[in-house]
Amino acid sequence: MARAVEDAGEDGDWLERQHAEAVGLGLDCVVEVRSEEQLELALERLDPEILLLSARDDVDGDALSQALELLPDVPAGKLPSRTWESRAGTGDELERAGVDAVISERETSPSSS
């Protein structure tokens, strides 16, 4: 089950209830964060094992750079992941940053002729 911290707005209790319900059902939870503030909230209130680092719509720059900015704040033992469209050199950039991460490649649909 994926849950975005952004969905909670100002209601951190709602986020906790949603997460607890999913865990109670035996689901593995992926918590999506888009900023340092959301990451801090997720770690304090949920302590998720898997974090999906997503790009913010209101910030200039590429999605990979935004994810790399969040990675130093992810504690050891947590699994950071990032989804983006394939781009040459992405794995090299993560390796140079000293990061072990899961990379899920989003497939782009072929354009219709």
RAWOFEN-V698743 format. One record per backbone hydrogen bond with DSSP energy under -1.0 kcal/mol. NH is the residue of the N-H (numbers start at 1). CO is the residue of the C=O. If there is no record, write none. Layout:
BEGIN
nh=NH co=CO
nh=NH co=CO
END
This chain:
BEGIN
nh=3 co=30
nh=5 co=32
nh=7 co=4
nh=8 co=5
nh=9 co=6
nh=11 co=8
nh=12 co=10
nh=15 co=11
nh=16 co=12
nh=17 co=13
nh=18 co=14
nh=19 co=15
nh=20 co=16
nh=21 co=17
nh=22 co=18
nh=23 co=19
nh=24 co=20
nh=25 co=21
nh=26 co=23
nh=27 co=22
nh=30 co=1
nh=31 co=50
nh=32 co=3
nh=33 co=52
nh=39 co=35
nh=40 co=36
nh=41 co=37
nh=42 co=38
nh=43 co=39
nh=44 co=40
nh=45 co=41
nh=46 co=42
nh=47 co=42
nh=51 co=79
nh=52 co=31
nh=53 co=81
nh=54 co=33
nh=66 co=62
nh=67 co=63
nh=68 co=64
nh=69 co=65
nh=70 co=66
nh=71 co=67
nh=73 co=70
nh=74 co=71
nh=78 co=75
nh=79 co=49
nh=81 co=51
nh=82 co=102
nh=84 co=104
nh=90 co=87
nh=93 co=89
nh=94 co=90
nh=95 co=91
nh=96 co=92
nh=97 co=93
nh=98 co=95
nh=99 co=94
nh=102 co=80
nh=104 co=82
nh=106 co=84
END
